[in-house]
Amino acid sequence: MPQDAPDPPPTSSVETFVENLVTDRATVNGPVLQTGTVHGGVHVHSAARPVRPAGAETVDVLIEYFEPGQWLVIPACAALDDPPILLPGQRPGEEDVADWARGHGGVDFATTELSVTVTNRSDTHLTLRDLRAQVVDRAEALTGALVSRLPQGVSGVPELELDLEQERPALWEVDELTRRRVGARPFLDRTHVRLAPDESQRFIITAQIRRTCCTWQLVLVFRADDGAEFTVRPAQIFRTSGLPVTGLAPVLRWAWFEDPPRFWQDQARLGWCNPGNPCPDLPVAARELRKRAGRFGPHLTHFLSTGTTGPEQQLRLAAALPAVRLAADLLTADRKKRHTEADRLRADLRQRFPHPIAAQAYVAALLAAGLTRGIPPGHHEQLTAYLTATPAAEVLRPMLAAIARR
């Protein structure tokens, strides 16, 4: 008997149950039973159900945040006067810090982790041909405080990743332990994901970014058995920010077990950058910076790479060093009063590099020159304001002290 037909009452026989249906002319939400006599055969006539053709409207996509204890950037620390609170029925440690941060303008930092469940509601088999991120907008990484909550000891390990630094981010499988990519092609180029009618498939997806702030949404492409393809674009929009050139501070963790609960100032250890570390391990300085700044080359290297490590550090240095050369030439032209050349170099610096990198490079060139000739007149106030407002510049204090002693 189909699942939507009611079960016979436990105190009645099948014959009495059928007689009651016929006598009372009762109906149910589904098949209707018809019989001529109690002792005759029972026939089931299924009620007609509308055909469900394949299309975007017959695919359900449920997207939920996965592991909401991730890091988020909030634009200012004023929100700390209004900390997360327990809602009725919640226990200590269940404060929704992520939702609180988003309510104060916060966005995900470095990664956005999602649980994506796709359900086929059509009457035909569907093959998932593509699942990717569509970039809606890209801007400079956000500055502010970095916020998280101290974990309670449970975390999931996503197995799929999207790199939002790419123009058309594709889905890649990664090893759950090493986080290295599995295979030479994107996940859906080498994996067949086929959904039968009313079948669901769940994915855990981590979208990651390092250097910019990205607004994005998921896009899914399906192919039906008849060969027709269609696209599903869930309405949810996500924002994920990387590490800004100027750095992030303070770094705050929600200590839910304190009485009363409060934020701790801490350090984020993310493997590729460590914001909030007051005594960083200085990297090996680039040769050009050793030549310009001597023993303070590692300090400038840390400053220009915003405390990142490994390949990310090399990428940031590669972007900053050409700007430092141009800024150094600009300072020389200004010092020698070659005004036409200085104006040309100043315009070139602004046009070729984003403002945060241009400002950072100018400060690095200014400090390197200050070691030998002192800070040029007229730059002290501006330099002090920049260094005070720039968390990444904290590492330059020894260099500033040496310049001040000249």
Summary of the structure (lengths in Angstrom):
residues: 406
radius of gyration: 30.7
end to end distance: 93.5
largest distance: 112.8
contacts: 1167
relative contact order: 0.11
helix: 32%
strand: 25%
